[in-house]
Amino acid sequence: MDLWMKDAAPSNKLRKWFDHDPAKWVEFQKRYRAELAKQKELLAELKREARAGTVTLVYGAHDEEHNNAAALVKILNLK
């Protein structure tokens, strides 16, 4: 691993609120996007890294569709 952007993860408050509940997925994405919007430089760096090559986003959830990495892919427009 070359770079770990710990601050790109959702806040503990948001993560606990979401609790991997698919019913909260749409709202989670909105709140996560709002958190990242406050970190413009971090988001810009993530986008630069993604344009430059392969970026691996990791997550600890069992649900492959409803997790912070899946939300981040959408936020970064990687899909």
mmCIF file of the C-alpha atoms, coordinates in Angstrom:
data_MODEL
# 
_entry.id   MODEL 
# 
loop_
_atom_site.group_PDB 
_atom_site.id 
_atom_site.type_symbol 
_atom_site.label_atom_id 
_atom_site.label_alt_id 
_atom_site.label_comp_id 
_atom_site.label_asym_id 
_atom_site.label_entity_id 
_atom_site.label_seq_id 
_atom_site.pdbx_PDB_ins_code 
_atom_site.Cartn_x 
_atom_site.Cartn_y 
_atom_site.Cartn_z 
_atom_site.occupancy 
_atom_site.B_iso_or_equiv 
_atom_site.pdbx_formal_charge 
_atom_site.auth_seq_id 
_atom_site.auth_comp_id 
_atom_site.auth_asym_id 
_atom_site.auth_atom_id 
_atom_site.pdbx_PDB_model_num 
ATOM 1  C CA . MET A 1 1  ? 0.000   0.000  0.000   1.00 0.00 ? 1  MET A CA 1 
ATOM 2  C CA . ASP A 1 2  ? 1.459   3.338  -1.059  1.00 0.00 ? 2  ASP A CA 1 
ATOM 3  C CA . LEU A 1 3  ? -1.084  5.694  0.451   1.00 0.00 ? 3  LEU A CA 1 
ATOM 4  C CA . TRP A 1 4  ? -3.774  5.364  3.100   1.00 0.00 ? 4  TRP A CA 1 
ATOM 5  C CA . MET A 1 5  ? -6.291  8.188  3.140   1.00 0.00 ? 5  MET A CA 1 
ATOM 6  C CA . LYS A 1 6  ? -7.915  7.507  6.486   1.00 0.00 ? 6  LYS A CA 1 
ATOM 7  C CA . ASP A 1 7  ? -9.717  10.862 6.417   1.00 0.00 ? 7  ASP A CA 1 
ATOM 8  C CA . ALA A 1 8  ? -11.656 9.772  3.331   1.00 0.00 ? 8  ALA A CA 1 
ATOM 9  C CA . ALA A 1 9  ? -13.657 7.357  5.481   1.00 0.00 ? 9  ALA A CA 1 
ATOM 10 C CA . PRO A 1 10 ? -17.064 8.414  6.789   1.00 0.00 ? 10 PRO A CA 1 
ATOM 11 C CA . SER A 1 11 ? -17.104 9.894  10.270  1.00 0.00 ? 11 SER A CA 1 
ATOM 12 C CA . ASN A 1 12 ? -17.785 7.553  13.169  1.00 0.00 ? 12 ASN A CA 1 
ATOM 13 C CA . LYS A 1 13 ? -21.085 9.345  13.737  1.00 0.00 ? 13 LYS A CA 1 
ATOM 14 C CA . LEU A 1 14 ? -22.205 8.758  10.145  1.00 0.00 ? 14 LEU A CA 1 
ATOM 15 C CA . ARG A 1 15 ? -20.935 5.192  10.075  1.00 0.00 ? 15 ARG A CA 1 
ATOM 16 C CA . LYS A 1 16 ? -22.790 4.328  13.289  1.00 0.00 ? 16 LYS A CA 1 
ATOM 17 C CA . TRP A 1 17 ? -25.962 6.042  12.081  1.00 0.00 ? 17 TRP A CA 1 
ATOM 18 C CA . PHE A 1 18 ? -25.893 4.095  8.804   1.00 0.00 ? 18 PHE A CA 1 
ATOM 19 C CA . ASP A 1 19 ? -25.156 0.753  10.495  1.00 0.00 ? 19 ASP A CA 1 
ATOM 20 C CA . HIS A 1 20 ? -25.103 -0.875 7.028   1.00 0.00 ? 20 HIS A CA 1 
ATOM 21 C CA . ASP A 1 21 ? -28.890 -0.556 6.747   1.00 0.00 ? 21 ASP A CA 1 
ATOM 22 C CA . PRO A 1 22 ? -29.804 -0.638 3.030   1.00 0.00 ? 22 PRO A CA 1 
ATOM 23 C CA . ALA A 1 23 ? -32.928 1.399  3.830   1.00 0.00 ? 23 ALA A CA 1 
ATOM 24 C CA . LYS A 1 24 ? -30.609 4.293  4.793   1.00 0.00 ? 24 LYS A CA 1 
ATOM 25 C CA . TRP A 1 25 ? -28.372 3.918  1.720   1.00 0.00 ? 25 TRP A CA 1 
ATOM 26 C CA . VAL A 1 26 ? -29.564 6.934  -0.265  1.00 0.00 ? 26 VAL A CA 1 
ATOM 27 C CA . GLU A 1 27 ? -29.357 9.235  2.754   1.00 0.00 ? 27 GLU A CA 1 
ATOM 28 C CA . PHE A 1 28 ? -25.979 7.793  3.747   1.00 0.00 ? 28 PHE A CA 1 
ATOM 29 C CA . GLN A 1 29 ? -24.585 8.677  0.325   1.00 0.00 ? 29 GLN A CA 1 
ATOM 30 C CA . LYS A 1 30 ? -25.877 12.254 0.624   1.00 0.00 ? 30 LYS A CA 1 
ATOM 31 C CA . ARG A 1 31 ? -24.390 12.690 4.098   1.00 0.00 ? 31 ARG A CA 1 
ATOM 32 C CA . TYR A 1 32 ? -21.087 11.101 3.113   1.00 0.00 ? 32 TYR A CA 1 
ATOM 33 C CA . ARG A 1 33 ? -20.857 13.342 0.054   1.00 0.00 ? 33 ARG A CA 1 
ATOM 34 C CA . ALA A 1 34 ? -21.498 16.363 2.321   1.00 0.00 ? 34 ALA A CA 1 
ATOM 35 C CA . GLU A 1 35 ? -18.709 15.261 4.671   1.00 0.00 ? 35 GLU A CA 1 
ATOM 36 C CA . LEU A 1 36 ? -16.261 14.890 1.813   1.00 0.00 ? 36 LEU A CA 1 
ATOM 37 C CA . ALA A 1 37 ? -17.277 18.244 0.332   1.00 0.00 ? 37 ALA A CA 1 
ATOM 38 C CA . LYS A 1 38 ? -15.788 19.853 3.435   1.00 0.00 ? 38 LYS A CA 1 
ATOM 39 C CA . GLN A 1 39 ? -12.442 18.222 2.566   1.00 0.00 ? 39 GLN A CA 1 
ATOM 40 C CA . LYS A 1 40 ? -11.911 19.662 -0.895  1.00 0.00 ? 40 LYS A CA 1 
ATOM 41 C CA . GLU A 1 41 ? -8.153  19.031 -1.018  1.00 0.00 ? 41 GLU A CA 1 
ATOM 42 C CA . LEU A 1 42 ? -8.538  15.405 0.072   1.00 0.00 ? 42 LEU A CA 1 
ATOM 43 C CA . LEU A 1 43 ? -11.226 14.819 -2.539  1.00 0.00 ? 43 LEU A CA 1 
ATOM 44 C CA . ALA A 1 44 ? -9.092  16.489 -5.211  1.00 0.00 ? 44 ALA A CA 1 
ATOM 45 C CA . GLU A 1 45 ? -6.130  14.279 -4.277  1.00 0.00 ? 45 GLU A CA 1 
ATOM 46 C CA . LEU A 1 46 ? -8.296  11.163 -4.467  1.00 0.00 ? 46 LEU A CA 1 
ATOM 47 C CA . LYS A 1 47 ? -9.495  12.186 -7.921  1.00 0.00 ? 47 LYS A CA 1 
ATOM 48 C CA . ARG A 1 48 ? -5.912  12.838 -9.077  1.00 0.00 ? 48 ARG A CA 1 
ATOM 49 C CA . GLU A 1 49 ? -4.812  9.418  -7.818  1.00 0.00 ? 49 GLU A CA 1 
ATOM 50 C CA . ALA A 1 50 ? -7.745  7.741  -9.566  1.00 0.00 ? 50 ALA A CA 1 
ATOM 51 C CA . ARG A 1 51 ? -6.944  9.482  -12.868 1.00 0.00 ? 51 ARG A CA 1 
ATOM 52 C CA . ALA A 1 52 ? -3.258  8.546  -12.560 1.00 0.00 ? 52 ALA A CA 1 
ATOM 53 C CA . GLY A 1 53 ? -3.792  4.833  -12.107 1.00 0.00 ? 53 GLY A CA 1 
ATOM 54 C CA . THR A 1 54 ? -5.352  2.072  -10.094 1.00 0.00 ? 54 THR A CA 1 
ATOM 55 C CA . VAL A 1 55 ? -6.876  3.004  -6.747  1.00 0.00 ? 55 VAL A CA 1 
ATOM 56 C CA . THR A 1 56 ? -8.067  0.291  -4.394  1.00 0.00 ? 56 THR A CA 1 
ATOM 57 C CA . LEU A 1 57 ? -10.861 1.263  -2.033  1.00 0.00 ? 57 LEU A CA 1 
ATOM 58 C CA . VAL A 1 58 ? -11.219 -1.000 0.995   1.00 0.00 ? 58 VAL A CA 1 
ATOM 59 C CA . TYR A 1 59 ? -14.134 -1.504 3.343   1.00 0.00 ? 59 TYR A CA 1 
ATOM 60 C CA . GLY A 1 60 ? -15.026 -3.788 6.215   1.00 0.00 ? 60 GLY A CA 1 
ATOM 61 C CA . ALA A 1 61 ? -18.707 -4.371 5.470   1.00 0.00 ? 61 ALA A CA 1 
ATOM 62 C CA . HIS A 1 62 ? -20.136 -7.692 4.345   1.00 0.00 ? 62 HIS A CA 1 
ATOM 63 C CA . ASP A 1 63 ? -22.543 -5.928 1.979   1.00 0.00 ? 63 ASP A CA 1 
ATOM 64 C CA . GLU A 1 64 ? -20.704 -5.295 -1.292  1.00 0.00 ? 64 GLU A CA 1 
ATOM 65 C CA . GLU A 1 65 ? -23.319 -2.848 -2.602  1.00 0.00 ? 65 GLU A CA 1 
ATOM 66 C CA . HIS A 1 66 ? -23.983 -0.665 0.452   1.00 0.00 ? 66 HIS A CA 1 
ATOM 67 C CA . ASN A 1 67 ? -20.672 0.475  1.913   1.00 0.00 ? 67 ASN A CA 1 
ATOM 68 C CA . ASN A 1 68 ? -18.446 3.550  1.979   1.00 0.00 ? 68 ASN A CA 1 
ATOM 69 C CA . ALA A 1 69 ? -16.239 2.313  -0.877  1.00 0.00 ? 69 ALA A CA 1 
ATOM 70 C CA . ALA A 1 70 ? -19.258 1.840  -3.160  1.00 0.00 ? 70 ALA A CA 1 
ATOM 71 C CA . ALA A 1 71 ? -20.433 5.353  -2.266  1.00 0.00 ? 71 ALA A CA 1 
ATOM 72 C CA . LEU A 1 72 ? -16.957 6.771  -2.849  1.00 0.00 ? 72 LEU A CA 1 
ATOM 73 C CA . VAL A 1 73 ? -16.779 5.223  -6.316  1.00 0.00 ? 73 VAL A CA 1 
ATOM 74 C CA . LYS A 1 74 ? -19.937 7.154  -7.209  1.00 0.00 ? 74 LYS A CA 1 
ATOM 75 C CA . ILE A 1 75 ? -18.681 10.359 -5.620  1.00 0.00 ? 75 ILE A CA 1 
ATOM 76 C CA . LEU A 1 76 ? -15.434 10.142 -7.573  1.00 0.00 ? 76 LEU A CA 1 
ATOM 77 C CA . ASN A 1 77 ? -17.356 9.240  -10.755 1.00 0.00 ? 77 ASN A CA 1 
ATOM 78 C CA . LEU A 1 78 ? -15.259 6.119  -11.257 1.00 0.00 ? 78 LEU A CA 1 
ATOM 79 C CA . LYS A 1 79 ? -18.161 4.037  -12.550 1.00 0.00 ? 79 LYS A CA 1 
# 
